[in-house]
Amino acid sequence: MTDHLVQAKRIVVKVGSALLVDSKAGALKRDWLASLAADIAALKRAGKEIIVVSSGAIALGRRALKLKAGALRLEESQAAAAVGQVQLAQAYVDAFLAYDITVAQILLTLEDTEERRRYLNARETLATLLSLGSVPVINENDTVATAEIRYGDNDRLGARVASMMEADMLVLLSDIDGLYTANPQRDPTATHIAEVPAITPEIERMAEGPVSGFSKGGMESKIVAAKIATGAGAGVIIANGHVLHPLASIATAPRTTLFVPRVSPAQAKKRWIAGGLSALGTIVIDNGAERALSSGKSLLPAGVKSVSGQFERGDAVVVKSEDGRELARGLIAYNSEDAKRLTGRRTVDIEAILGYRGRDEMIHRDDLALTSFVGAAP
């Protein structure tokens, strides 16, 4: 378990409401949050990139608005989220001040991780924040996403973020210390499962509903999240977060559960590009670019001979040789009109041609899946 976490370079940490907010007083657990910040600062010093997916806005907001105990109406949940999100963001800022770490707030809905344009914008913003040393703190945009308030959970959002950002690990800090053969609160014979190599129907049947007053995400949501994340190449750890320094404690915790990823994040992305997307355009390249691609390099505008089709930035295109052979499929960095304007041109000319500083590559090698080269570099 510890080895998986140590080896991970990019980690998404999901924090549940029950960990952040006292269930009786409705107040933020500042000591716990401070210990989480210390753990994340230590991971960053070790060279890791961390994204936090945090619940807690509605729980904090309902206290501030003096809303009654029990289930809230939809409009009350939205109002509580609007108030609580301000408090939650400030709490994270305060917690990381001691480590000189900048915190960024990102509000997402599931649509932001499903609709292609919004997905690309969110991914690029998060990637830029990580490159600048920031810790993005993500929450569902509960003030506008009515379906997410009624049915959503941050376990699933955390998995979508892990997939979108090609994370190596998703850590679900929770009320419980992992997966059991049955709900241990109801069945004293339930047995803990330390490692899940594959999520089978039998594993899925072990899940039941939420186990806390605040949390919407029970074991069922965690298994759904694990299916999403492991399919995208990320390992998943479920750990009990009701301890100070919850990330550091994983190394010595008596019980946690690891869901083993089926492939690496890079492999998962390449497979998705190669077979999971419909190509909307065709890029024909010259012999020099063909040799560059076969050796694992990116496709530059200078090597492009022609562009056909109608597509937008981030869409899938087919890359062909001059004699019509399919060589690869990739996610293109420009829309069809801009790609045509850049055909055969040098990278240094991009800004002068388009009027803005675009990417150097027409298709970056990380966004390119070779489909016909034999023995080519990955």
C-alpha beads as a LAMMPS data file, in Angstrom:
LAMMPS data file: protein, C-alpha beads

378 atoms
377 bonds

1 atom types
1 bond types

-500.0 500.0 xlo xhi
-500.0 500.0 ylo yhi
-500.0 500.0 zlo zhi

Masses

1 110.0

Atoms # bond

1 1 1 0.000 0.000 0.000
2 1 1 2.708 2.456 1.009
3 1 1 4.753 1.603 -2.097
4 1 1 1.849 2.504 -4.373
5 1 1 1.471 5.897 -2.702
6 1 1 5.223 6.572 -2.657
7 1 1 5.568 5.751 -6.350
8 1 1 2.636 7.925 -7.410
9 1 1 3.572 11.252 -9.001
10 1 1 0.110 12.837 -9.221
11 1 1 -2.394 12.156 -6.453
12 1 1 -6.041 13.143 -6.080
13 1 1 -7.242 13.241 -2.459
14 1 1 -10.981 13.160 -1.774
15 1 1 -12.088 14.547 1.589
16 1 1 -15.576 13.762 2.900
17 1 1 -17.849 16.133 4.822
18 1 1 -17.817 13.996 7.947
19 1 1 -14.055 14.447 8.212
20 1 1 -14.080 18.231 7.787
21 1 1 -17.200 19.208 9.705
22 1 1 -18.228 18.265 13.228
23 1 1 -21.529 16.410 12.933
24 1 1 -22.995 17.921 16.127
25 1 1 -21.745 21.500 16.100
26 1 1 -21.584 21.895 12.315
27 1 1 -18.212 23.612 12.745
28 1 1 -15.040 23.099 10.736
29 1 1 -12.447 20.751 12.238
30 1 1 -9.504 23.119 11.893
31 1 1 -6.957 20.895 13.655
32 1 1 -7.768 18.036 11.284
33 1 1 -7.513 20.290 8.228
34 1 1 -4.194 21.663 9.455
35 1 1 -2.829 18.120 9.734
36 1 1 -4.027 17.327 6.198
37 1 1 -2.257 20.445 4.932
38 1 1 0.947 19.312 6.652
39 1 1 0.697 15.910 4.940
40 1 1 0.122 17.488 1.526
41 1 1 3.027 19.898 2.039
42 1 1 5.273 16.919 2.813
43 1 1 4.127 15.117 -0.330
44 1 1 4.800 18.221 -2.410
45 1 1 8.305 18.460 -0.963
46 1 1 8.773 14.876 -2.173
47 1 1 7.996 16.065 -5.694
48 1 1 4.355 15.008 -5.952
49 1 1 1.457 16.960 -7.425
50 1 1 -1.693 17.004 -5.293
51 1 1 -5.295 17.798 -6.156
52 1 1 -7.928 17.898 -3.407
53 1 1 -11.600 17.118 -4.022
54 1 1 -13.382 18.392 -0.939
55 1 1 -16.905 18.116 0.380
56 1 1 -18.165 20.260 3.239
57 1 1 -19.684 23.388 1.704
58 1 1 -23.329 22.513 2.364
59 1 1 -22.541 21.265 5.873
60 1 1 -20.793 24.551 6.726
61 1 1 -23.357 26.729 5.004
62 1 1 -26.375 25.259 6.732
63 1 1 -24.854 26.152 10.104
64 1 1 -24.144 29.721 8.999
65 1 1 -27.711 30.098 7.710
66 1 1 -29.149 28.445 10.847
67 1 1 -31.051 25.896 8.775
68 1 1 -32.940 23.228 10.673
69 1 1 -31.600 19.728 11.206
70 1 1 -32.626 16.996 8.795
71 1 1 -33.049 16.904 5.044
72 1 1 -32.884 20.236 3.209
73 1 1 -35.029 21.345 0.312
74 1 1 -33.173 21.748 -2.973
75 1 1 -33.143 25.538 -2.792
76 1 1 -31.908 25.382 0.807
77 1 1 -29.043 23.091 -0.248
78 1 1 -28.092 25.505 -2.997
79 1 1 -28.172 28.454 -0.624
80 1 1 -26.098 26.544 1.941
81 1 1 -23.562 25.631 -0.740
82 1 1 -23.232 29.268 -1.811
83 1 1 -22.458 30.389 1.747
84 1 1 -20.415 27.371 2.762
85 1 1 -18.169 27.386 -0.281
86 1 1 -16.736 30.771 0.724
87 1 1 -15.947 29.470 4.188
88 1 1 -14.488 26.236 2.858
89 1 1 -12.178 27.993 0.396
90 1 1 -10.916 30.386 3.065
91 1 1 -10.305 27.497 5.458
92 1 1 -8.051 25.799 2.904
93 1 1 -6.208 29.051 2.222
94 1 1 -5.578 29.515 5.941
95 1 1 -4.439 25.905 6.393
96 1 1 -1.759 26.137 3.687
97 1 1 -0.416 29.589 4.613
98 1 1 2.181 28.118 6.952
99 1 1 3.706 26.184 4.041
100 1 1 3.668 29.045 1.534
101 1 1 1.426 26.981 -0.742
102 1 1 -1.131 28.732 -2.917
103 1 1 -4.601 27.198 -2.980
104 1 1 -6.920 27.491 -5.971
105 1 1 -10.656 26.926 -5.899
106 1 1 -12.274 25.045 -8.792
107 1 1 -16.030 24.384 -8.935
108 1 1 -17.037 21.580 -11.294
109 1 1 -20.096 19.611 -12.270
110 1 1 -20.007 16.161 -13.833
111 1 1 -20.793 17.861 -17.148
112 1 1 -17.441 19.636 -16.911
113 1 1 -15.718 16.243 -17.031
114 1 1 -17.962 14.854 -19.783
115 1 1 -18.565 17.653 -22.306
116 1 1 -15.430 17.886 -24.451
117 1 1 -14.872 21.661 -24.549
118 1 1 -15.440 22.130 -20.824
119 1 1 -13.306 19.069 -20.108
120 1 1 -10.366 20.530 -22.034
121 1 1 -10.667 23.919 -20.354
122 1 1 -10.826 22.343 -16.888
123 1 1 -7.886 20.044 -17.624
124 1 1 -5.672 22.837 -18.929
125 1 1 -6.490 25.100 -15.988
126 1 1 -5.697 22.337 -13.497
127 1 1 -2.490 21.385 -15.323
128 1 1 -1.327 25.002 -15.274
129 1 1 -2.088 25.351 -11.569
130 1 1 -0.103 22.191 -10.808
131 1 1 2.835 23.392 -12.905
132 1 1 2.851 26.613 -10.868
133 1 1 3.002 24.722 -7.575
134 1 1 -0.576 25.353 -6.493
135 1 1 -2.925 22.885 -4.780
136 1 1 -6.295 22.957 -6.571
137 1 1 -9.251 22.346 -4.254
138 1 1 -12.244 21.085 -6.202
139 1 1 -15.860 20.833 -5.182
140 1 1 -19.056 20.217 -7.068
141 1 1 -20.759 23.426 -8.161
142 1 1 -23.757 22.699 -5.986
143 1 1 -25.319 26.126 -6.384
144 1 1 -26.206 25.402 -10.024
145 1 1 -25.923 21.631 -10.478
146 1 1 -29.235 20.393 -9.165
147 1 1 -28.739 16.785 -10.208
148 1 1 -25.406 16.612 -8.381
149 1 1 -26.972 17.827 -5.141
150 1 1 -29.689 15.214 -5.308
151 1 1 -27.670 12.275 -6.576
152 1 1 -24.008 13.226 -6.945
153 1 1 -21.104 12.490 -4.656
154 1 1 -17.503 13.599 -4.520
155 1 1 -16.201 10.033 -4.693
156 1 1 -17.329 9.908 -8.305
157 1 1 -16.154 13.469 -8.982
158 1 1 -12.763 12.553 -7.529
159 1 1 -12.543 9.597 -9.900
160 1 1 -13.478 11.762 -12.881
161 1 1 -10.800 14.283 -11.907
162 1 1 -8.234 11.489 -11.486
163 1 1 -9.114 10.218 -14.959
164 1 1 -9.101 13.676 -16.540
165 1 1 -5.730 14.574 -15.019
166 1 1 -4.109 11.165 -15.619
167 1 1 -3.416 10.776 -11.902
168 1 1 -1.520 7.766 -10.598
169 1 1 -3.526 7.506 -7.386
170 1 1 -6.916 8.455 -5.947
171 1 1 -7.110 8.458 -2.151
172 1 1 -10.630 8.318 -0.725
173 1 1 -10.435 9.519 2.889
174 1 1 -13.604 8.259 4.456
175 1 1 -15.581 7.244 7.531
176 1 1 -14.403 3.659 7.109
177 1 1 -11.070 1.893 6.719
178 1 1 -11.728 0.040 3.493
179 1 1 -13.926 -2.522 1.826
180 1 1 -15.564 -5.318 3.805
181 1 1 -17.463 -8.374 2.671
182 1 1 -20.520 -6.752 4.299
183 1 1 -21.319 -3.588 6.249
184 1 1 -19.293 -4.043 9.477
185 1 1 -21.721 -1.819 11.395
186 1 1 -24.478 -4.320 10.730
187 1 1 -22.683 -7.623 10.314
188 1 1 -20.110 -8.582 12.971
189 1 1 -18.798 -11.371 10.723
190 1 1 -17.802 -8.946 7.960
191 1 1 -14.220 -9.439 6.772
192 1 1 -11.900 -6.670 5.646
193 1 1 -10.433 -6.859 2.121
194 1 1 -6.948 -5.364 1.834
195 1 1 -6.522 -5.502 -1.955
196 1 1 -8.913 -5.726 -4.881
197 1 1 -7.164 -6.804 -8.109
198 1 1 -10.375 -6.505 -10.144
199 1 1 -13.866 -5.164 -9.466
200 1 1 -16.146 -8.135 -10.033
201 1 1 -19.938 -8.422 -9.581
202 1 1 -19.185 -10.093 -6.256
203 1 1 -17.197 -7.052 -5.110
204 1 1 -20.016 -4.738 -6.205
205 1 1 -22.555 -6.721 -4.177
206 1 1 -20.599 -5.988 -1.002
207 1 1 -21.515 -2.288 -1.116
208 1 1 -24.284 -0.665 0.875
209 1 1 -25.438 2.916 1.495
210 1 1 -23.905 5.838 3.415
211 1 1 -22.685 5.268 6.955
212 1 1 -22.582 8.857 8.235
213 1 1 -24.959 11.743 8.785
214 1 1 -23.260 14.149 6.375
215 1 1 -21.729 11.869 3.753
216 1 1 -23.647 10.993 0.588
217 1 1 -20.957 8.648 -0.634
218 1 1 -21.221 5.175 0.879
219 1 1 -19.265 2.119 -0.188
220 1 1 -21.338 1.802 -3.344
221 1 1 -20.173 5.201 -4.559
222 1 1 -16.588 4.299 -3.705
223 1 1 -16.699 1.147 -5.805
224 1 1 -18.204 3.125 -8.708
225 1 1 -15.370 5.633 -8.266
226 1 1 -12.806 2.844 -8.146
227 1 1 -14.123 1.392 -11.428
228 1 1 -13.752 4.774 -13.133
229 1 1 -10.309 5.487 -11.714
230 1 1 -8.734 2.046 -12.176
231 1 1 -10.052 1.933 -15.737
232 1 1 -8.161 5.187 -16.357
233 1 1 -4.951 3.818 -14.851
234 1 1 -5.139 5.205 -11.314
235 1 1 -4.873 3.091 -8.203
236 1 1 -7.454 3.763 -5.495
237 1 1 -6.919 3.668 -1.741
238 1 1 -9.809 3.769 0.727
239 1 1 -8.568 4.825 4.160
240 1 1 -10.100 5.934 7.429
241 1 1 -9.706 9.695 7.588
242 1 1 -10.818 10.107 11.213
243 1 1 -7.237 10.564 12.403
244 1 1 -4.858 13.495 12.409
245 1 1 -2.395 13.422 9.516
246 1 1 -4.656 11.088 7.521
247 1 1 -2.330 10.745 4.517
248 1 1 0.801 10.088 6.545
249 1 1 -1.174 7.583 8.640
250 1 1 -1.875 5.379 5.613
251 1 1 1.636 3.934 5.937
252 1 1 0.906 2.567 9.429
253 1 1 -2.866 2.097 9.268
254 1 1 -3.960 -1.380 10.385
255 1 1 -6.518 -1.564 7.580
256 1 1 -6.904 0.106 4.190
257 1 1 -8.082 -1.173 0.810
258 1 1 -6.165 -0.834 -2.444
259 1 1 -7.916 -1.177 -5.808
260 1 1 -5.246 -2.101 -8.341
261 1 1 -5.318 -0.240 -11.682
262 1 1 -5.739 -2.340 -14.826
263 1 1 -3.301 -0.257 -16.884
264 1 1 -1.092 2.799 -16.454
265 1 1 -2.652 6.256 -17.000
266 1 1 -0.642 6.675 -20.220
267 1 1 -1.731 3.274 -21.549
268 1 1 -5.368 3.977 -20.691
269 1 1 -5.268 7.284 -22.530
270 1 1 -3.600 5.785 -25.609
271 1 1 -6.209 3.013 -25.792
272 1 1 -8.998 5.557 -25.454
273 1 1 -7.557 7.682 -28.255
274 1 1 -6.898 4.691 -30.515
275 1 1 -10.267 3.001 -30.166
276 1 1 -12.677 5.013 -28.076
277 1 1 -13.157 8.171 -30.139
278 1 1 -14.576 8.929 -33.557
279 1 1 -12.090 10.766 -35.773
280 1 1 -13.421 14.061 -37.151
281 1 1 -10.544 14.916 -39.461
282 1 1 -7.459 13.679 -41.294
283 1 1 -3.901 14.992 -41.130
284 1 1 -1.493 13.929 -43.890
285 1 1 2.185 14.181 -42.950
286 1 1 5.489 13.996 -44.813
287 1 1 8.149 11.292 -44.554
288 1 1 10.212 13.236 -42.024
289 1 1 7.267 13.620 -39.676
290 1 1 6.458 9.933 -40.134
291 1 1 9.946 9.008 -38.956
292 1 1 9.613 11.414 -35.994
293 1 1 6.329 9.836 -34.913
294 1 1 7.778 6.318 -35.194
295 1 1 10.524 7.324 -32.747
296 1 1 8.035 8.671 -30.193
297 1 1 8.120 12.376 -31.026
298 1 1 5.269 14.872 -31.346
299 1 1 3.761 16.051 -34.612
300 1 1 4.861 19.602 -35.472
301 1 1 3.084 21.862 -37.996
302 1 1 6.141 21.804 -40.292
303 1 1 5.613 18.109 -41.009
304 1 1 1.956 18.447 -42.028
305 1 1 1.143 18.273 -45.751
306 1 1 -2.647 18.707 -45.641
307 1 1 -5.625 18.940 -43.303
308 1 1 -9.202 17.846 -44.029
309 1 1 -12.422 17.635 -42.029
310 1 1 -14.165 19.903 -39.552
311 1 1 -12.974 19.648 -35.960
312 1 1 -12.317 21.671 -32.835
313 1 1 -9.348 21.767 -30.485
314 1 1 -9.120 18.495 -28.603
315 1 1 -11.038 16.416 -31.135
316 1 1 -9.662 13.137 -32.453
317 1 1 -8.086 13.044 -35.918
318 1 1 -6.462 10.345 -38.058
319 1 1 -2.820 10.838 -39.046
320 1 1 -1.922 9.391 -42.451
321 1 1 1.194 9.056 -44.575
322 1 1 1.551 10.643 -47.982
323 1 1 0.587 7.327 -49.602
324 1 1 -2.612 7.073 -47.544
325 1 1 -1.601 4.645 -44.772
326 1 1 -3.060 5.295 -41.317
327 1 1 -0.193 5.885 -38.918
328 1 1 -1.803 7.157 -35.745
329 1 1 -4.765 8.821 -34.082
330 1 1 -4.474 11.808 -31.820
331 1 1 -6.087 14.736 -30.076
332 1 1 -5.285 17.831 -32.091
333 1 1 -4.258 21.096 -30.436
334 1 1 -6.006 23.353 -32.983
335 1 1 -9.358 23.616 -34.710
336 1 1 -9.552 22.734 -38.402
337 1 1 -9.249 26.305 -39.684
338 1 1 -6.188 27.119 -37.593
339 1 1 -4.628 23.734 -38.398
340 1 1 -4.956 24.469 -42.124
341 1 1 -3.305 27.863 -41.664
342 1 1 -0.376 26.225 -39.850
343 1 1 0.146 23.442 -42.410
344 1 1 3.845 23.191 -43.270
345 1 1 4.790 26.207 -41.164
346 1 1 7.502 26.516 -38.542
347 1 1 6.705 26.515 -34.834
348 1 1 8.258 29.967 -34.405
349 1 1 5.713 31.384 -36.866
350 1 1 2.602 30.227 -34.981
351 1 1 1.960 33.455 -33.099
352 1 1 2.411 35.634 -36.174
353 1 1 0.044 33.446 -38.220
354 1 1 -2.731 33.006 -35.646
355 1 1 -2.356 36.158 -33.600
356 1 1 -1.938 34.202 -30.365
357 1 1 0.684 31.891 -28.866
358 1 1 -0.622 28.378 -29.402
359 1 1 1.023 25.064 -28.640
360 1 1 4.262 24.194 -30.418
361 1 1 2.901 20.798 -31.407
362 1 1 0.016 20.096 -33.756
363 1 1 -0.449 16.866 -31.772
364 1 1 1.626 16.282 -28.643
365 1 1 3.088 12.803 -28.254
366 1 1 1.125 12.315 -25.013
367 1 1 -2.057 12.817 -27.058
368 1 1 -0.979 10.498 -29.886
369 1 1 -1.637 6.759 -30.245
370 1 1 0.339 4.984 -32.958
371 1 1 -1.881 2.522 -34.789
372 1 1 0.235 0.989 -37.595
373 1 1 3.914 1.261 -36.683
374 1 1 5.573 -2.024 -35.750
375 1 1 7.979 -1.808 -32.823
376 1 1 7.504 1.958 -32.507
377 1 1 8.238 3.891 -29.330
378 1 1 5.180 4.277 -27.052

Bonds

1 1 1 2
2 1 2 3
3 1 3 4
4 1 4 5
5 1 5 6
6 1 6 7
7 1 7 8
8 1 8 9
9 1 9 10
10 1 10 11
11 1 11 12
12 1 12 13
13 1 13 14
14 1 14 15
15 1 15 16
16 1 16 17
17 1 17 18
18 1 18 19
19 1 19 20
20 1 20 21
21 1 21 22
22 1 22 23
23 1 23 24
24 1 24 25
25 1 25 26
26 1 26 27
27 1 27 28
28 1 28 29
29 1 29 30
30 1 30 31
31 1 31 32
32 1 32 33
33 1 33 34
34 1 34 35
35 1 35 36
36 1 36 37
37 1 37 38
38 1 38 39
39 1 39 40
40 1 40 41
41 1 41 42
42 1 42 43
43 1 43 44
44 1 44 45
45 1 45 46
46 1 46 47
47 1 47 48
48 1 48 49
49 1 49 50
50 1 50 51
51 1 51 52
52 1 52 53
53 1 53 54
54 1 54 55
55 1 55 56
56 1 56 57
57 1 57 58
58 1 58 59
59 1 59 60
60 1 60 61
61 1 61 62
62 1 62 63
63 1 63 64
64 1 64 65
65 1 65 66
66 1 66 67
67 1 67 68
68 1 68 69
69 1 69 70
70 1 70 71
71 1 71 72
72 1 72 73
73 1 73 74
74 1 74 75
75 1 75 76
76 1 76 77
77 1 77 78
78 1 78 79
79 1 79 80
80 1 80 81
81 1 81 82
82 1 82 83
83 1 83 84
84 1 84 85
85 1 85 86
86 1 86 87
87 1 87 88
88 1 88 89
89 1 89 90
90 1 90 91
91 1 91 92
92 1 92 93
93 1 93 94
94 1 94 95
95 1 95 96
96 1 96 97
97 1 97 98
98 1 98 99
99 1 99 100
100 1 100 101
101 1 101 102
102 1 102 103
103 1 103 104
104 1 104 105
105 1 105 106
106 1 106 107
107 1 107 108
108 1 108 109
109 1 109 110
110 1 110 111
111 1 111 112
112 1 112 113
113 1 113 114
114 1 114 115
115 1 115 116
116 1 116 117
117 1 117 118
118 1 118 119
119 1 119 120
120 1 120 121
121 1 121 122
122 1 122 123
123 1 123 124
124 1 124 125
125 1 125 126
126 1 126 127
127 1 127 128
128 1 128 129
129 1 129 130
130 1 130 131
131 1 131 132
132 1 132 133
133 1 133 134
134 1 134 135
135 1 135 136
136 1 136 137
137 1 137 138
138 1 138 139
139 1 139 140
140 1 140 141
141 1 141 142
142 1 142 143
143 1 143 144
144 1 144 145
145 1 145 146
146 1 146 147
147 1 147 148
148 1 148 149
149 1 149 150
150 1 150 151
151 1 151 152
152 1 152 153
153 1 153 154
154 1 154 155
155 1 155 156
156 1 156 157
157 1 157 158
158 1 158 159
159 1 159 160
160 1 160 161
161 1 161 162
162 1 162 163
163 1 163 164
164 1 164 165
165 1 165 166
166 1 166 167
167 1 167 168
168 1 168 169
169 1 169 170
170 1 170 171
171 1 171 172
172 1 172 173
173 1 173 174
174 1 174 175
175 1 175 176
176 1 176 177
177 1 177 178
178 1 178 179
179 1 179 180
180 1 180 181
181 1 181 182
182 1 182 183
183 1 183 184
184 1 184 185
185 1 185 186
186 1 186 187
187 1 187 188
188 1 188 189
189 1 189 190
190 1 190 191
191 1 191 192
192 1 192 193
193 1 193 194
194 1 194 195
195 1 195 196
196 1 196 197
197 1 197 198
198 1 198 199
199 1 199 200
200 1 200 201
201 1 201 202
202 1 202 203
203 1 203 204
204 1 204 205
205 1 205 206
206 1 206 207
207 1 207 208
208 1 208 209
209 1 209 210
210 1 210 211
211 1 211 212
212 1 212 213
213 1 213 214
214 1 214 215
215 1 215 216
216 1 216 217
217 1 217 218
218 1 218 219
219 1 219 220
220 1 220 221
221 1 221 222
222 1 222 223
223 1 223 224
224 1 224 225
225 1 225 226
226 1 226 227
227 1 227 228
228 1 228 229
229 1 229 230
230 1 230 231
231 1 231 232
232 1 232 233
233 1 233 234
234 1 234 235
235 1 235 236
236 1 236 237
237 1 237 238
238 1 238 239
239 1 239 240
240 1 240 241
241 1 241 242
242 1 242 243
243 1 243 244
244 1 244 245
245 1 245 246
246 1 246 247
247 1 247 248
248 1 248 249
249 1 249 250
250 1 250 251
251 1 251 252
252 1 252 253
253 1 253 254
254 1 254 255
255 1 255 256
256 1 256 257
257 1 257 258
258 1 258 259
259 1 259 260
260 1 260 261
261 1 261 262
262 1 262 263
263 1 263 264
264 1 264 265
265 1 265 266
266 1 266 267
267 1 267 268
268 1 268 269
269 1 269 270
270 1 270 271
271 1 271 272
272 1 272 273
273 1 273 274
274 1 274 275
275 1 275 276
276 1 276 277
277 1 277 278
278 1 278 279
279 1 279 280
280 1 280 281
281 1 281 282
282 1 282 283
283 1 283 284
284 1 284 285
285 1 285 286
286 1 286 287
287 1 287 288
288 1 288 289
289 1 289 290
290 1 290 291
291 1 291 292
292 1 292 293
293 1 293 294
294 1 294 295
295 1 295 296
296 1 296 297
297 1 297 298
298 1 298 299
299 1 299 300
300 1 300 301
301 1 301 302
302 1 302 303
303 1 303 304
304 1 304 305
305 1 305 306
306 1 306 307
307 1 307 308
308 1 308 309
309 1 309 310
310 1 310 311
311 1 311 312
312 1 312 313
313 1 313 314
314 1 314 315
315 1 315 316
316 1 316 317
317 1 317 318
318 1 318 319
319 1 319 320
320 1 320 321
321 1 321 322
322 1 322 323
323 1 323 324
324 1 324 325
325 1 325 326
326 1 326 327
327 1 327 328
328 1 328 329
329 1 329 330
330 1 330 331
331 1 331 332
332 1 332 333
333 1 333 334
334 1 334 335
335 1 335 336
336 1 336 337
337 1 337 338
338 1 338 339
339 1 339 340
340 1 340 341
341 1 341 342
342 1 342 343
343 1 343 344
344 1 344 345
345 1 345 346
346 1 346 347
347 1 347 348
348 1 348 349
349 1 349 350
350 1 350 351
351 1 351 352
352 1 352 353
353 1 353 354
354 1 354 355
355 1 355 356
356 1 356 357
357 1 357 358
358 1 358 359
359 1 359 360
360 1 360 361
361 1 361 362
362 1 362 363
363 1 363 364
364 1 364 365
365 1 365 366
366 1 366 367
367 1 367 368
368 1 368 369
369 1 369 370
370 1 370 371
371 1 371 372
372 1 372 373
373 1 373 374
374 1 374 375
375 1 375 376
376 1 376 377
377 1 377 378
